[in-house]
């Protein structure tokens, strides 16, 4: 059985990392040279989120892989790496050979500048269309006092 692909569209691949994510409109973040990108995460935090131990290459692609979740490098610039995430929400093992990667354009390892890996920004997902639900009456906010 293959990974859950219901979150693949429109930059939502990273939502499975969190139980109940909240996105805040106009929250101050560093300017990005490239728009339509997803969650800005430190390279130190990414392996902890998906329980990975290392960055690896397989079949010419770059991965950060845990047991049931993995990121594959989708594109990069001088200062930013954009990753796509797949995960099995039921905790099953995920394979480097998952068919969801067959349609994605991915960057080859030999074209990357590995020395900039640690100092660059890392983005999980990309989005061409986002909805703002902040303050909408149909959303049930769980407030703790």
VMD Tcl script that draws the C-alpha trace (Angstrom):
set ca {
  {0.00 0.00 0.00}
  {1.25 3.49 -0.79}
  {1.38 6.79 1.08}
  {-1.68 8.96 1.67}
  {-1.81 11.37 -1.26}
  {-4.90 13.34 -0.21}
  {-2.72 16.22 0.98}
  {-0.54 16.43 -2.13}
  {-2.36 19.24 -3.88}
  {-1.93 22.94 -3.32}
  {0.99 22.90 -0.90}
  {-0.77 20.99 1.87}
  {1.72 18.14 2.10}
  {3.12 19.46 5.40}
  {-0.23 19.59 7.26}
  {0.18 15.98 8.42}
  {3.13 17.03 10.58}
  {0.80 18.70 13.08}
  {-2.36 17.65 14.92}
  {-4.35 20.86 14.46}
  {-2.33 23.48 12.55}
  {-3.35 27.13 12.58}
  {-2.15 29.47 9.84}
  {-2.02 33.15 10.71}
  {-2.49 35.69 7.94}
  {0.10 38.50 7.86}
  {2.33 36.83 10.47}
  {5.78 38.42 10.02}
  {8.18 36.08 8.21}
  {11.38 36.77 6.35}
  {10.89 37.89 2.76}
  {11.10 35.06 0.23}
  {12.50 35.60 -3.23}
  {10.16 32.87 -4.42}
  {6.45 33.14 -3.66}
  {3.93 30.32 -3.36}
  {6.04 28.29 -0.98}
  {4.96 26.48 2.17}
  {6.13 26.02 5.73}
  {9.48 27.63 6.62}
  {11.28 25.22 8.97}
  {14.79 25.08 10.37}
  {16.96 22.24 9.08}
  {17.54 21.27 12.73}
  {13.79 20.85 13.30}
  {12.88 18.91 10.13}
  {14.45 15.56 11.13}
  {12.71 15.73 14.51}
  {9.32 16.33 12.90}
  {9.54 13.17 10.78}
  {11.85 11.17 13.08}
  {14.70 11.03 10.58}
  {18.39 10.60 11.35}
  {20.08 11.82 8.19}
  {19.82 13.35 4.77}
  {20.33 10.71 2.10}
  {20.41 10.31 -1.65}
  {18.66 7.55 -3.54}
  {18.38 7.18 -7.28}
  {19.91 10.64 -7.75}
  {17.34 12.36 -5.49}
  {17.79 13.95 -2.06}
  {15.65 12.71 0.84}
  {15.11 13.27 4.53}
  {13.38 10.02 5.48}
  {11.80 8.71 8.64}
  {9.94 5.44 9.07}
  {6.50 6.59 7.88}
  {7.26 10.07 6.48}
  {9.82 11.53 4.14}
  {10.76 14.71 2.35}
  {12.18 14.83 -1.16}
  {13.98 17.88 -2.49}
  {11.74 19.47 -5.12}
  {13.77 22.55 -6.06}
  {16.42 24.87 -4.74}
  {17.93 28.30 -5.19}
  {21.11 29.77 -3.74}
  {19.45 30.42 -0.39}
  {16.35 28.20 -0.26}
  {15.53 24.50 -0.52}
  {11.91 23.48 -1.19}
  {10.85 19.99 -0.09}
  {7.78 17.88 -0.82}
  {6.51 15.58 1.93}
  {4.79 12.21 1.85}
  {3.59 10.31 4.88}
  {1.58 7.28 5.90}
  {-0.80 8.60 8.55}
  {-1.45 5.09 9.83}
  {2.25 4.64 10.68}
  {3.11 2.12 7.95}
  {6.64 2.14 6.52}
  {7.16 4.43 3.52}
  {9.45 3.50 0.64}
  {11.87 5.53 -1.46}
  {10.10 3.91 -4.42}
  {6.64 5.34 -3.64}
  {4.85 6.03 -6.93}
  {3.81 9.54 -5.84}
  {7.31 10.71 -6.72}
  {7.03 9.53 -10.32}
  {5.16 12.67 -11.41}
  {7.21 15.17 -9.43}
  {10.10 17.10 -10.87}
  {12.98 16.65 -8.45}
  {16.48 18.04 -8.39}
  {19.50 15.81 -8.81}
  {22.08 15.61 -6.04}
  {24.98 16.52 -8.33}
  {23.40 19.90 -9.14}
  {23.13 21.00 -5.51}
  {25.54 23.10 -3.55}
  {25.77 21.01 -0.39}
  {27.87 23.56 1.47}
  {24.89 25.96 1.57}
  {22.58 23.31 3.01}
  {22.99 24.34 6.64}
  {22.73 28.09 6.11}
  {19.85 28.05 3.61}
  {16.15 28.32 4.37}
  {14.16 25.10 4.12}
  {10.53 25.16 2.99}
  {8.17 22.17 3.13}
  {5.57 22.42 0.37}
  {4.59 25.13 -2.04}
  {1.22 26.70 -2.70}
  {-0.33 28.59 -5.56}
  {-3.67 29.21 -3.84}
  {-4.39 29.62 -0.11}
  {-7.61 30.25 1.82}
  {-7.81 32.38 4.96}
  {-10.22 31.00 7.57}
  {-9.08 33.26 10.41}
  {-12.11 34.59 12.28}
  {-14.65 32.69 10.16}
  {-17.77 31.61 12.05}
  {-17.85 28.08 10.59}
  {-14.51 27.15 12.19}
  {-14.78 25.80 15.74}
  {-11.87 27.24 17.72}
  {-10.75 25.23 20.74}
  {-9.91 27.83 23.36}
  {-8.25 26.88 26.63}
  {-8.48 29.24 29.59}
}
mol new
graphics top color blue
foreach p $ca { graphics top sphere $p radius 0.5 }
foreach p [lrange $ca 0 end-1] q [lrange $ca 1 end] { graphics top cylinder $p $q radius 0.2 }
display resetview
